[in-house]
Amino acid sequence: MCKTLRVRWTITPKTAPQPWIACSGCGGLRAFRSSGKIRVNANGRKLDAWLIYKCLICERTWNRPIFERQTIRDIYPLTLEALQSNDPDWIRAETFNLDGLRRKALRVDEFAEFDIAKEIRRESAGWTSLEIELTAQFATAIRLDRLLAGELKMSRSRLQALHARGLCRTDPGGVDIMRRRIRSGTLVTIDLAMEAERERLWKPLAAGGPL
């Protein structure tokens, strides 16, 4: 039976995507940033809602449509409550709605900076296999190979070699999985049976403790 150290990495991007919109104040395309505010207009049984963005240069506002002439009874009650109360958690999640942004913006900038929280989920005595469960609440631009190489302090070429030899596996898999952006729910398994420094070096890096 495989002896495993299983950890969970929760990745939270620091900066929300920034759309580029024709700014009436600057007279050209400019990057806009969410103000964290929602504007709602109810007209009878219909509702319009916008997320307010501001130009990074002149602070002219742009209202990004969320709902347009939407029948109120068709809106999920918790969503309606979040809109009416300017719920910050709901708004932050909406700022990472890439599909919604790309439908309205000519260009969308994404940022790879992130915070990461690590926790041990299960640890077998004398473990020889490391399992990393990835959780990402919002879309992030970071690639899987860059995340693993950075957090485990190894070169990407070494990581790719482990993957090619079957010592680093992913679920879901794929030939180019390492070069794709991370997805919540991905499980990475690394065979460390031949590594002598599992407890001293690998465990602190994987679980977030001091070296």
LUMVOMAR-353135 format. One record per residue (C-alpha): residue number from 1; chain; x, y, z. Coordinates in pm, 1 decimal, padded with zeros to 6 digits. Example, Ala and Ser with C-alpha at 12.3 -4.5 7.8 and 13.67 -1.06 7.14 Angstrom:
BEGIN
site k: 1 | c: A | xx: 01230.0 | yy: -00450.0 | zz: 00780.0;
site k: 2 | c: A | xx: 01367.0 | yy: -00106.0 | zz: 00714.0;
This chain:
BEGIN
site k: 1 | c: A | xx: 00000.0 | yy: 00000.0 | zz: 00000.0;
site k: 2 | c: A | xx: 00133.7 | yy: 00342.7 | zz: -00096.6;
site k: 3 | c: A | xx: 00238.9 | yy: 00559.7 | zz: 00195.6;
site k: 4 | c: A | xx: 00132.8 | yy: 00915.8 | zz: 00121.3;
site k: 5 | c: A | xx: 00165.6 | yy: 01272.5 | zz: 00241.7;
site k: 6 | c: A | xx: -00139.1 | yy: 01452.7 | zz: 00104.2;
site k: 7 | c: A | xx: -00157.4 | yy: 01830.6 | zz: 00114.9;
site k: 8 | c: A | xx: -00397.2 | yy: 02091.4 | zz: -00015.1;
site k: 9 | c: A | xx: -00277.4 | yy: 02410.2 | zz: -00179.5;
site k: 10 | c: A | xx: -00533.0 | yy: 02689.8 | zz: -00196.9;
site k: 11 | c: A | xx: -00433.8 | yy: 02949.2 | zz: -00455.9;
site k: 12 | c: A | xx: -00583.2 | yy: 03298.0 | zz: -00449.1;
site k: 13 | c: A | xx: -00481.0 | yy: 03545.9 | zz: -00720.5;
site k: 14 | c: A | xx: -00384.4 | yy: 03889.1 | zz: -00586.4;
site k: 15 | c: A | xx: -00503.1 | yy: 04105.5 | zz: -00875.7;
site k: 16 | c: A | xx: -00824.7 | yy: 04070.7 | zz: -01072.1;
site k: 17 | c: A | xx: -00814.7 | yy: 04082.6 | zz: -01454.0;
site k: 18 | c: A | xx: -00817.2 | yy: 04432.9 | zz: -01600.2;
site k: 19 | c: A | xx: -01018.7 | yy: 04504.9 | zz: -01916.8;
site k: 20 | c: A | xx: -00905.8 | yy: 04758.5 | zz: -02178.0;
site k: 21 | c: A | xx: -01188.5 | yy: 04988.5 | zz: -02281.3;
site k: 22 | c: A | xx: -01211.2 | yy: 05299.3 | zz: -02498.9;
site k: 23 | c: A | xx: -01193.4 | yy: 05572.3 | zz: -02232.5;
site k: 24 | c: A | xx: -01390.6 | yy: 05888.3 | zz: -02308.2;
site k: 25 | c: A | xx: -01173.0 | yy: 06083.2 | zz: -02064.2;
site k: 26 | c: A | xx: -00835.0 | yy: 05980.6 | zz: -02207.6;
site k: 27 | c: A | xx: -00946.7 | yy: 05952.1 | zz: -02568.5;
site k: 28 | c: A | xx: -00806.3 | yy: 05604.6 | zz: -02628.1;
site k: 29 | c: A | xx: -00788.2 | yy: 05247.2 | zz: -02503.2;
site k: 30 | c: A | xx: -00703.3 | yy: 05228.3 | zz: -02134.3;
site k: 31 | c: A | xx: -00690.3 | yy: 04962.4 | zz: -01863.1;
site k: 32 | c: A | xx: -00978.9 | yy: 04973.1 | zz: -01615.9;
site k: 33 | c: A | xx: -00996.3 | yy: 04834.7 | zz: -01261.4;
site k: 34 | c: A | xx: -01302.4 | yy: 04731.9 | zz: -01062.5;
site k: 35 | c: A | xx: -01417.9 | yy: 04987.1 | zz: -00807.7;
site k: 36 | c: A | xx: -01580.8 | yy: 04714.2 | zz: -00599.8;
site k: 37 | c: A | xx: -01921.7 | yy: 04877.0 | zz: -00645.2;
site k: 38 | c: A | xx: -02241.8 | yy: 04756.1 | zz: -00811.4;
site k: 39 | c: A | xx: -02506.2 | yy: 04976.4 | zz: -00970.9;
site k: 40 | c: A | xx: -02858.0 | yy: 04832.6 | zz: -00984.9;
site k: 41 | c: A | xx: -03165.8 | yy: 04970.1 | zz: -01159.9;
site k: 42 | c: A | xx: -03504.4 | yy: 04802.7 | zz: -01122.7;
site k: 43 | c: A | xx: -03785.3 | yy: 04898.3 | zz: -01358.3;
site k: 44 | c: A | xx: -04102.1 | yy: 04710.0 | zz: -01276.7;
site k: 45 | c: A | xx: -04021.8 | yy: 04338.6 | zz: -01301.8;
site k: 46 | c: A | xx: -03698.6 | yy: 04394.8 | zz: -01494.1;
site k: 47 | c: A | xx: -03354.3 | yy: 04458.8 | zz: -01351.6;
site k: 48 | c: A | xx: -03028.0 | yy: 04595.8 | zz: -01486.2;
site k: 49 | c: A | xx: -02702.7 | yy: 04557.7 | zz: -01294.0;
site k: 50 | c: A | xx: -02353.2 | yy: 04682.8 | zz: -01366.6;
site k: 51 | c: A | xx: -02013.7 | yy: 04640.0 | zz: -01204.8;
site k: 52 | c: A | xx: -01844.5 | yy: 04979.7 | zz: -01197.3;
site k: 53 | c: A | xx: -01486.0 | yy: 05004.4 | zz: -01325.0;
site k: 54 | c: A | xx: -01250.3 | yy: 05302.9 | zz: -01323.2;
site k: 55 | c: A | xx: -00982.1 | yy: 05403.2 | zz: -01571.1;
site k: 56 | c: A | xx: -00635.9 | yy: 05361.7 | zz: -01418.8;
site k: 57 | c: A | xx: -00529.3 | yy: 05697.1 | zz: -01566.0;
site k: 58 | c: A | xx: -00817.1 | yy: 05942.6 | zz: -01530.4;
site k: 59 | c: A | xx: -01064.1 | yy: 05741.5 | zz: -01315.4;
site k: 60 | c: A | xx: -01346.1 | yy: 05785.8 | zz: -01567.0;
site k: 61 | c: A | xx: -01599.8 | yy: 05511.1 | zz: -01497.0;
site k: 62 | c: A | xx: -01721.5 | yy: 05225.4 | zz: -01715.7;
site k: 63 | c: A | xx: -02028.9 | yy: 05023.0 | zz: -01624.0;
site k: 64 | c: A | xx: -01978.2 | yy: 04658.5 | zz: -01714.6;
site k: 65 | c: A | xx: -02318.5 | yy: 04492.6 | zz: -01767.3;
site k: 66 | c: A | xx: -02395.0 | yy: 04192.9 | zz: -01547.5;
site k: 67 | c: A | xx: -02771.0 | yy: 04173.5 | zz: -01609.6;
site k: 68 | c: A | xx: -02958.7 | yy: 04359.9 | zz: -01882.8;
site k: 69 | c: A | xx: -03338.2 | yy: 04374.3 | zz: -01866.0;
site k: 70 | c: A | xx: -03339.6 | yy: 04053.6 | zz: -01662.6;
site k: 71 | c: A | xx: -03670.4 | yy: 03938.4 | zz: -01512.2;
site k: 72 | c: A | xx: -03624.5 | yy: 03967.8 | zz: -01135.9;
site k: 73 | c: A | xx: -03792.6 | yy: 03636.5 | zz: -01054.6;
site k: 74 | c: A | xx: -03539.2 | yy: 03458.6 | zz: -01279.6;
site k: 75 | c: A | xx: -03243.7 | yy: 03584.1 | zz: -01075.6;
site k: 76 | c: A | xx: -03116.0 | yy: 03348.6 | zz: -00805.9;
site k: 77 | c: A | xx: -03226.2 | yy: 03500.0 | zz: -00468.1;
site k: 78 | c: A | xx: -02876.3 | yy: 03498.6 | zz: -00317.5;
site k: 79 | c: A | xx: -02742.3 | yy: 03672.3 | zz: -00627.8;
site k: 80 | c: A | xx: -03014.6 | yy: 03934.9 | zz: -00606.5;
site k: 81 | c: A | xx: -02935.3 | yy: 03991.4 | zz: -00239.3;
site k: 82 | c: A | xx: -02564.1 | yy: 04026.0 | zz: -00319.6;
site k: 83 | c: A | xx: -02638.2 | yy: 04281.8 | zz: -00589.8;
site k: 84 | c: A | xx: -02860.9 | yy: 04488.6 | zz: -00365.8;
site k: 85 | c: A | xx: -02615.5 | yy: 04486.1 | zz: -00073.6;
site k: 86 | c: A | xx: -02293.7 | yy: 04533.1 | zz: -00275.6;
site k: 87 | c: A | xx: -02162.5 | yy: 04210.7 | zz: -00122.5;
site k: 88 | c: A | xx: -01778.4 | yy: 04233.6 | zz: -00146.2;
site k: 89 | c: A | xx: -01723.1 | yy: 03858.0 | zz: -00177.3;
site k: 90 | c: A | xx: -01971.8 | yy: 03826.6 | zz: -00462.6;
site k: 91 | c: A | xx: -01824.1 | yy: 04131.7 | zz: -00634.7;
site k: 92 | c: A | xx: -01469.6 | yy: 03997.5 | zz: -00604.0;
site k: 93 | c: A | xx: -01575.8 | yy: 03668.2 | zz: -00759.7;
site k: 94 | c: A | xx: -01741.6 | yy: 03855.6 | zz: -01046.0;
site k: 95 | c: A | xx: -01422.4 | yy: 04054.3 | zz: -01117.0;
site k: 96 | c: A | xx: -01260.9 | yy: 03720.7 | zz: -01211.2;
site k: 97 | c: A | xx: -01537.9 | yy: 03634.8 | zz: -01460.2;
site k: 98 | c: A | xx: -01313.9 | yy: 03620.7 | zz: -01767.0;
site k: 99 | c: A | xx: -01591.8 | yy: 03515.7 | zz: -02004.5;
site k: 100 | c: A | xx: -01801.0 | yy: 03814.3 | zz: -01901.6;
site k: 101 | c: A | xx: -01507.9 | yy: 04053.0 | zz: -01942.3;
site k: 102 | c: A | xx: -01401.1 | yy: 03918.6 | zz: -02280.4;
site k: 103 | c: A | xx: -01750.7 | yy: 03968.7 | zz: -02418.9;
site k: 104 | c: A | xx: -01728.5 | yy: 04342.7 | zz: -02346.9;
site k: 105 | c: A | xx: -01357.3 | yy: 04432.5 | zz: -02363.4;
site k: 106 | c: A | xx: -01116.3 | yy: 04447.4 | zz: -02656.6;
site k: 107 | c: A | xx: -00836.7 | yy: 04315.3 | zz: -02435.7;
site k: 108 | c: A | xx: -00811.6 | yy: 04168.6 | zz: -02086.5;
site k: 109 | c: A | xx: -00487.4 | yy: 04168.0 | zz: -01886.8;
site k: 110 | c: A | xx: -00432.8 | yy: 03882.9 | zz: -01640.8;
site k: 111 | c: A | xx: -00179.7 | yy: 03869.6 | zz: -01358.2;
site k: 112 | c: A | xx: 00013.8 | yy: 03571.7 | zz: -01225.1;
site k: 113 | c: A | xx: 00080.1 | yy: 03696.0 | zz: -00869.2;
site k: 114 | c: A | xx: -00098.6 | yy: 03490.5 | zz: -00605.4;
site k: 115 | c: A | xx: -00121.6 | yy: 03398.8 | zz: -00237.8;
site k: 116 | c: A | xx: -00104.4 | yy: 03033.8 | zz: -00137.5;
site k: 117 | c: A | xx: -00219.7 | yy: 02849.8 | zz: 00174.5;
site k: 118 | c: A | xx: -00090.3 | yy: 02498.0 | zz: 00240.3;
site k: 119 | c: A | xx: -00233.3 | yy: 02239.3 | zz: 00477.3;
site k: 120 | c: A | xx: -00174.9 | yy: 01871.2 | zz: 00547.8;
site k: 121 | c: A | xx: -00477.2 | yy: 01655.4 | zz: 00470.9;
site k: 122 | c: A | xx: -00332.5 | yy: 01312.4 | zz: 00542.9;
site k: 123 | c: A | xx: 00007.8 | yy: 01178.8 | zz: 00644.7;
site k: 124 | c: A | xx: 00119.0 | yy: 00816.9 | zz: 00655.5;
site k: 125 | c: A | xx: 00417.7 | yy: 00713.4 | zz: 00865.0;
site k: 126 | c: A | xx: 00721.2 | yy: 00666.8 | zz: 00643.4;
site k: 127 | c: A | xx: 00545.3 | yy: 00827.3 | zz: 00345.5;
site k: 128 | c: A | xx: 00713.0 | yy: 00799.3 | zz: 00006.5;
site k: 129 | c: A | xx: 00455.2 | yy: 00966.9 | zz: -00217.5;
site k: 130 | c: A | xx: 00347.0 | yy: 01330.5 | zz: -00216.8;
site k: 131 | c: A | xx: -00005.8 | yy: 01420.9 | zz: -00327.9;
site k: 132 | c: A | xx: -00092.5 | yy: 01786.4 | zz: -00389.1;
site k: 133 | c: A | xx: -00458.7 | yy: 01879.3 | zz: -00421.1;
site k: 134 | c: A | xx: -00499.3 | yy: 02217.5 | zz: -00592.7;
site k: 135 | c: A | xx: -00785.9 | yy: 02448.2 | zz: -00506.9;
site k: 136 | c: A | xx: -00838.4 | yy: 02779.4 | zz: -00684.8;
site k: 137 | c: A | xx: -01150.2 | yy: 02980.3 | zz: -00610.5;
site k: 138 | c: A | xx: -01090.0 | yy: 03220.8 | zz: -00900.1;
site k: 139 | c: A | xx: -00935.1 | yy: 03191.1 | zz: -01245.0;
site k: 140 | c: A | xx: -00559.9 | yy: 03245.0 | zz: -01236.6;
site k: 141 | c: A | xx: -00303.0 | yy: 03284.5 | zz: -01514.2;
site k: 142 | c: A | xx: -00026.1 | yy: 03079.9 | zz: -01349.4;
site k: 143 | c: A | xx: 00086.2 | yy: 02762.2 | zz: -01525.6;
site k: 144 | c: A | xx: 00104.4 | yy: 02431.7 | zz: -01341.7;
site k: 145 | c: A | xx: 00476.5 | yy: 02379.3 | zz: -01405.1;
site k: 146 | c: A | xx: 00562.8 | yy: 02727.2 | zz: -01277.8;
site k: 147 | c: A | xx: 00354.9 | yy: 02679.1 | zz: -00964.2;
site k: 148 | c: A | xx: 00508.1 | yy: 02341.5 | zz: -00878.0;
site k: 149 | c: A | xx: 00864.9 | yy: 02442.9 | zz: -00963.4;
site k: 150 | c: A | xx: 00839.1 | yy: 02764.8 | zz: -00763.0;
site k: 151 | c: A | xx: 00680.2 | yy: 02614.0 | zz: -00453.4;
site k: 152 | c: A | xx: 00891.6 | yy: 02295.4 | zz: -00449.5;
site k: 153 | c: A | xx: 01216.7 | yy: 02481.4 | zz: -00530.5;
site k: 154 | c: A | xx: 01312.7 | yy: 02282.8 | zz: -00836.4;
site k: 155 | c: A | xx: 01382.0 | yy: 02370.1 | zz: -01198.4;
site k: 156 | c: A | xx: 01106.2 | yy: 02330.0 | zz: -01452.9;
site k: 157 | c: A | xx: 01335.2 | yy: 02105.2 | zz: -01658.2;
site k: 158 | c: A | xx: 01367.7 | yy: 01865.8 | zz: -01361.9;
site k: 159 | c: A | xx: 00991.5 | yy: 01873.9 | zz: -01310.9;
site k: 160 | c: A | xx: 00932.9 | yy: 01797.5 | zz: -01677.4;
site k: 161 | c: A | xx: 01180.8 | yy: 01508.1 | zz: -01652.8;
site k: 162 | c: A | xx: 00992.8 | yy: 01363.2 | zz: -01353.2;
site k: 163 | c: A | xx: 00667.6 | yy: 01396.6 | zz: -01547.2;
site k: 164 | c: A | xx: 00816.7 | yy: 01227.3 | zz: -01854.9;
site k: 165 | c: A | xx: 00940.0 | yy: 00935.7 | zz: -01641.3;
site k: 166 | c: A | xx: 00599.5 | yy: 00888.9 | zz: -01477.8;
site k: 167 | c: A | xx: 00726.8 | yy: 00998.2 | zz: -01135.1;
site k: 168 | c: A | xx: 00507.2 | yy: 01308.8 | zz: -01141.8;
site k: 169 | c: A | xx: 00148.6 | yy: 01239.6 | zz: -01245.3;
site k: 170 | c: A | xx: -00159.1 | yy: 01456.8 | zz: -01267.4;
site k: 171 | c: A | xx: -00531.9 | yy: 01391.6 | zz: -01258.2;
site k: 172 | c: A | xx: -00665.1 | yy: 01504.6 | zz: -01497.9;
site k: 173 | c: A | xx: -00367.6 | yy: 01425.3 | zz: -01720.2;
site k: 174 | c: A | xx: -00257.9 | yy: 01518.6 | zz: -02068.6;
site k: 175 | c: A | xx: 00063.2 | yy: 01557.9 | zz: -02264.2;
site k: 176 | c: A | xx: 00073.3 | yy: 01937.1 | zz: -02219.4;
site k: 177 | c: A | xx: -00090.5 | yy: 01953.6 | zz: -01876.0;
site k: 178 | c: A | xx: 00221.1 | yy: 02107.1 | zz: -01719.1;
site k: 179 | c: A | xx: 00205.2 | yy: 02404.8 | zz: -01956.1;
site k: 180 | c: A | xx: -00161.1 | yy: 02476.2 | zz: -01890.6;
site k: 181 | c: A | xx: -00296.7 | yy: 02715.8 | zz: -01631.1;
site k: 182 | c: A | xx: -00391.3 | yy: 02551.7 | zz: -01304.8;
site k: 183 | c: A | xx: -00743.3 | yy: 02424.0 | zz: -01249.0;
site k: 184 | c: A | xx: -00921.2 | yy: 02373.3 | zz: -00921.2;
site k: 185 | c: A | xx: -00949.9 | yy: 02005.5 | zz: -00835.5;
site k: 186 | c: A | xx: -00627.0 | yy: 01897.8 | zz: -01005.7;
site k: 187 | c: A | xx: -00434.2 | yy: 01630.6 | zz: -00813.5;
site k: 188 | c: A | xx: -00056.3 | yy: 01608.6 | zz: -00854.6;
site k: 189 | c: A | xx: 00121.2 | yy: 01293.6 | zz: -00733.0;
site k: 190 | c: A | xx: 00501.5 | yy: 01283.4 | zz: -00703.9;
site k: 191 | c: A | xx: 00688.9 | yy: 00958.5 | zz: -00631.5;
site k: 192 | c: A | xx: 00963.2 | yy: 01041.4 | zz: -00379.8;
site k: 193 | c: A | xx: 01068.5 | yy: 00687.9 | zz: -00288.3;
site k: 194 | c: A | xx: 01422.8 | yy: 00758.4 | zz: -00408.3;
site k: 195 | c: A | xx: 01450.3 | yy: 01092.7 | zz: -00225.1;
site k: 196 | c: A | xx: 01636.0 | yy: 01072.8 | zz: 00107.7;
site k: 197 | c: A | xx: 01533.0 | yy: 01418.7 | zz: 00233.5;
site k: 198 | c: A | xx: 01155.5 | yy: 01382.2 | zz: 00231.0;
site k: 199 | c: A | xx: 01094.6 | yy: 01491.5 | zz: 00589.9;
site k: 200 | c: A | xx: 01362.8 | yy: 01761.2 | zz: 00608.7;
site k: 201 | c: A | xx: 01321.5 | yy: 01924.1 | zz: 00268.0;
site k: 202 | c: A | xx: 01011.7 | yy: 01808.2 | zz: 00080.6;
site k: 203 | c: A | xx: 00760.8 | yy: 01817.4 | zz: 00364.7;
site k: 204 | c: A | xx: 00821.0 | yy: 02184.5 | zz: 00465.1;
site k: 205 | c: A | xx: 00796.2 | yy: 02293.5 | zz: 00101.7;
site k: 206 | c: A | xx: 00480.2 | yy: 02092.9 | zz: 00040.4;
site k: 207 | c: A | xx: 00305.3 | yy: 02166.0 | zz: 00368.9;
site k: 208 | c: A | xx: 00423.3 | yy: 02521.0 | zz: 00432.7;
site k: 209 | c: A | xx: 00639.2 | yy: 02465.5 | zz: 00741.5;
site k: 210 | c: A | xx: 00989.2 | yy: 02605.5 | zz: 00808.9;
site k: 211 | c: A | xx: 01287.4 | yy: 02438.0 | zz: 00646.0;
